[in-house]
Amino acid sequence: MSATVEGKRPVPPDIRARKGGVPLVMLTAYTTPVARLVDPHCDMVLVGDSLGMVLHGLPSTLGVTMEMMILHGQAVARGLSRAMLVVDMPFGAYEEGPAQAFRNAARLMAETGAAAVKLEGGAHMAETIAFLAARGVPVMAHVGLTPQAVNTLGGYRVQGRGGDADRIREDAAAVAGAGAFAVVLEKVPDALAAEITRSLPIPTIGIGASADCDGQVLVVDDMLGLFTAFRPKFVKRYAELGAEADRAIAAYAAEVRARRFPAPEHVFGAEPGR
């Protein structure tokens, strides 16, 4: 049973202490109603920069701003009482150097109430992660497929196959050594993710990685069938709410056009109480 279900709201040291234990559960959320739905079931809730594509129709995460992350972070915070809130650092908010990263991470945490931030990048981000961790900013790292680097990586491709595996190993070791309390492994081969999980002292959170990771994360709109623009192999649909919503909206439209809605029970009479 997770720390959240037991009633203790976790903080980053609690998450780190779960290494090798009951798998950690994390989902994204971008709004207060969805945060309330996922809160009882998750150890961590991520306000991911995926909101740019899922909610705002952007072609990638590169156009997401600090203001967008803060707005949605505040909304999600209002819906959480048990799970730990993590907010993504958007593209351009931390790559310039440790000082820039600290200013923006401190702002995200202060304005959203997040317990931690997440940033993408491996060995080249180790100095920044160490700088943040030393100044009271808990960092969840993210290696493998890093969507903010999609143009450099040549698309949303599996990372770490063949000779590229050493790069992912080195990145994961570097962020752990720099002080990250956990690391997301995205779209890396199963066996490599399992190997990295065994080698690191911090929890690994898989997305398109391995069931042997210390936890898993999915975009909530993907697993509920609400975001259908594309479907990565690693997404399991636990519901088809998009199709259900389409049927409901079609039924509403048909009833309006046929003047069957509103029915007598949905309108008000001239007399009080009717």
URCORHU-V882645 format. One record per backbone hydrogen bond with DSSP energy under -1.0 kcal/mol. CO is the residue of the C=O (numbers start at 1). NH is the residue of the N-H. Records with the same first field share a line. If there is no record, write none. Layout:
# URCORHU-V882645
CO = NH + NH
This chain:
# URCORHU-V882645
2 = 6
3 = 8
4 = 7
11 = 14 + 15
12 = 16
13 = 17
15 = 18
16 = 19
18 = 21
24 = 216
25 = 43 + 44
27 = 46
31 = 35
32 = 36
33 = 37
34 = 38
35 = 39
38 = 41 + 42
43 = 84
44 = 27
45 = 86
46 = 29 + 48
47 = 88
48 = 51
49 = 52
50 = 54
51 = 55 + 56
52 = 58
61 = 64
65 = 69
66 = 70
67 = 71
68 = 72
69 = 73
70 = 74
71 = 75
72 = 76
73 = 77
74 = 78
76 = 79
77 = 80
84 = 45
85 = 115 + 116
86 = 47
87 = 118
90 = 93
97 = 101
98 = 102
99 = 103
100 = 104
101 = 105
102 = 106
103 = 107
104 = 108
105 = 109
106 = 110
107 = 111
108 = 112
109 = 113
116 = 87
117 = 140
118 = 89
122 = 125
123 = 126
125 = 129
126 = 130
127 = 131
128 = 132
129 = 133
130 = 134
132 = 135 + 137
133 = 136
138 = 117
139 = 181
140 = 119
141 = 184
142 = 121
143 = 186
146 = 149
147 = 150
149 = 153
150 = 155
155 = 157
161 = 164
162 = 165
164 = 168
165 = 169
166 = 170
167 = 171
168 = 172
169 = 173
170 = 174
171 = 175
172 = 176
173 = 177
174 = 178
175 = 180
182 = 141
183 = 205
184 = 143
185 = 207
186 = 145
187 = 159
189 = 193
190 = 194
191 = 195
192 = 196
193 = 197
194 = 198
195 = 199
196 = 200
203 = 183
205 = 185
206 = 217
207 = 187
210 = 213
214 = 24
215 = 206
216 = 26
218 = 28
219 = 223
220 = 224
221 = 226 + 227
222 = 225
223 = 238 + 239
224 = 241
225 = 242
232 = 235
240 = 244
241 = 245
242 = 246
243 = 247
244 = 248
245 = 249
246 = 250
247 = 251
248 = 252
249 = 253
250 = 254
251 = 255
252 = 256
253 = 257
254 = 258
255 = 260 + 261
256 = 259
263 = 266
264 = 267
271 = 274
